[in-house]
Amino acid sequence: MIAFEKIVFYLFAAILVYAATRVITVRNPVHAALHLVLAFFTSAALWLLLEAEFLAITLVLVYVGAVMVLFLFVVMMLDINTSPIREGFIKYLPVGLSVAGLMLFEMYLVVHSKYFSAGQMPTPVPRAADYSNTRELGSVLYTDYVYPFEIASVILVVAIIAAIVLTMRKRKGTKTQDPAEQVKVRSSDRVRVIKMEAETKD
């Protein structure tokens, strides 16, 4: 059973690495978004292997079902011209390689750290069929991490309000409509009859 789980894990891990690589290497933006959907599905499958069913379903419903669908619609509607983007590929290649190398170095330090060894991260204990990790996650979130959770929620609310304020602020030269003034308008305000003397052409 353990050998089968390892085979499934390495299979999904290989698919995840392939999908993530294709996201940044494929030229078509729509294909990149579809490969990102595959990466999300594969990540959800890996979380299922770790018995994190709630996180796996959340990843599929939120990111695949909402965010990526929005990305696909935006990319297809904008019809992005990728020619100017490809022209600057060689120009920014050294910066990209340096950032990628730094990220790989940080990942190496984390993976080979003693805090992420097999002794610190043992294999999850198999749970009974009636076990709910959603209940356990909520219990930990609202007891041990209640203050960080509340702080994060306040930061999100502030970010939402700031986004609304920045979007709705009045800009110079922007034309806006006032529905209240439109409702109160009368026909006499829109149409004016002017009496003029008849003119004849000489």
Contacts in CASP RR format, 6 or more apart in sequence:
PFRMAT RR
TARGET T0000
AUTHOR 0000-0000-0000
METHOD contacts of the structure
MODEL  1
MIAFEKIVFYLFAAILVYAATRVITVRNPVHAALHLVLAFFTSAALWLLL
EAEFLAITLVLVYVGAVMVLFLFVVMMLDINTSPIREGFIKYLPVGLSVA
GLMLFEMYLVVHSKYFSAGQMPTPVPRAADYSNTRELGSVLYTDYVYPFE
IASVILVVAIIAAIVLTMRKRKGTKTQDPAEQVKVRSSDRVRVIKMEAET
KD
5 49 0 8 1.000
8 49 0 8 1.000
9 46 0 8 1.000
9 49 0 8 1.000
12 42 0 8 1.000
12 45 0 8 1.000
12 46 0 8 1.000
12 49 0 8 1.000
13 46 0 8 1.000
15 38 0 8 1.000
15 42 0 8 1.000
16 39 0 8 1.000
16 42 0 8 1.000
16 43 0 8 1.000
16 46 0 8 1.000
19 35 0 8 1.000
19 36 0 8 1.000
19 38 0 8 1.000
19 39 0 8 1.000
19 42 0 8 1.000
20 35 0 8 1.000
20 39 0 8 1.000
22 31 0 8 1.000
22 32 0 8 1.000
22 35 0 8 1.000
23 32 0 8 1.000
23 35 0 8 1.000
23 36 0 8 1.000
23 39 0 8 1.000
24 32 0 8 1.000
26 32 0 8 1.000
26 35 0 8 1.000
27 82 0 8 1.000
27 86 0 8 1.000
28 82 0 8 1.000
29 75 0 8 1.000
29 80 0 8 1.000
29 82 0 8 1.000
30 72 0 8 1.000
30 75 0 8 1.000
30 76 0 8 1.000
33 68 0 8 1.000
33 71 0 8 1.000
33 72 0 8 1.000
33 75 0 8 1.000
34 72 0 8 1.000
36 68 0 8 1.000
36 71 0 8 1.000
37 64 0 8 1.000
37 68 0 8 1.000
40 59 0 8 1.000
40 60 0 8 1.000
40 63 0 8 1.000
40 64 0 8 1.000
40 68 0 8 1.000
41 60 0 8 1.000
41 64 0 8 1.000
43 59 0 8 1.000
44 56 0 8 1.000
44 57 0 8 1.000
44 59 0 8 1.000
44 60 0 8 1.000
45 56 0 8 1.000
47 53 0 8 1.000
47 55 0 8 1.000
47 56 0 8 1.000
47 59 0 8 1.000
48 56 0 8 1.000
50 124 0 8 1.000
51 124 0 8 1.000
51 126 0 8 1.000
51 127 0 8 1.000
51 133 0 8 1.000
52 133 0 8 1.000
53 133 0 8 1.000
53 134 0 8 1.000
54 133 0 8 1.000
54 134 0 8 1.000
54 137 0 8 1.000
55 137 0 8 1.000
110 116 0 8 1.000
114 120 0 8 1.000
127 133 0 8 1.000
141 149 0 8 1.000
142 149 0 8 1.000
170 176 0 8 1.000
END
